[in-house]
């Protein structure tokens, strides 16, 4: 879940501010404090961006569990397609 803090960092990366509970204290004299609507829109945008990459995070988690170099070596040596089959299986399970 994307937070207001992440939205603030995205909209005003170098701004100076403090969040005390739910109260934002704007300390920056050079940048304008984002409005509640701007923050809400940025939270929505960042969440949509994060959600759209779920397939990539899921694929990476499974790819990381494979010993891909050994699988490729064995496939080359044995004339098999184990590695390609496993990658295609993961991609089918988590489509773009």
N, C-alpha and C positions, 0 to 999 in steps of 0.2 A: 504494500500500500504506500503510495507516494504521499509525502507529508508536505505541510506548508513550508517547513524549513527547506526541503529540497526545491520547492518552487521558488522560494526567496533566493536561494543560491543560483538557480538557473536564470532568473530574471535580473538579478543584481549581484553578480559574482563577487565584486569587491566592496560591496556596501558594508557599512558598520551598523549593526543593530543587535538588540538583545531580546530574546523571547523569555518572558517570565510567566510560566504557566501558559495561558492562552492569550496573554497580552504582549503585543509587539511594541517595543520601544525603539523608535527609529533614531539613530545617532548620527547618520551620515548627512553632512551639509551639502555634498556635491551631487548626490543622486536623489531622485524623487522616490518616496515610498510608494510601492505598488498598491493599487486599490484592492479592495476585497474581491472585486470581480476579476481583476487581472490575476490575482493569486489563485482564485478558483479555476479560472481558465487554464492556467499553467499547470495546476495539479492534474486537471483532466487530460491535458495534452501529454504530460509526462507519463501518466498512468496508461494512456492508450499506447504510447510508444513502448513502454515496458511490457504491456500485455501482448503486443504484436510480436515480441521476440521470445515468447514462451517456447515455441518449437525449437529455437536455437539453443536455449538453455537446456531443454530436455535432451536434445540430440547430443550436446557436448557432454552431459553427464554420462550418457551411455558410451559415447566414443572413448571417453577417458578410461572406461573400464576394460576396453579391448587392448590387447597387445598387438597393435596394428602392424608394426614392422615384422614381427614374427609371423603373423598371419599372411602378410604379403610374401615373405620369404618362402613359407611353406607352400603357398599357392603356386609360386613360380617354380619351385622344385618339383611339386607333385602334379602340376597341370590342373589344379583345382581352382574354384572360384569362391572359396569360403569367405574371404575378406569382403569381396564385392557383394556377395549375398547378404552378409551381416549388415553392411552399410546400407544397402537398399531396404532391408527389413526395418532398420531404425528410421530411415527417411520416410518409409510408408507409415510407420506408427506415429510419427510427428511431422505431418506435412506442413508446408509453408502456408 
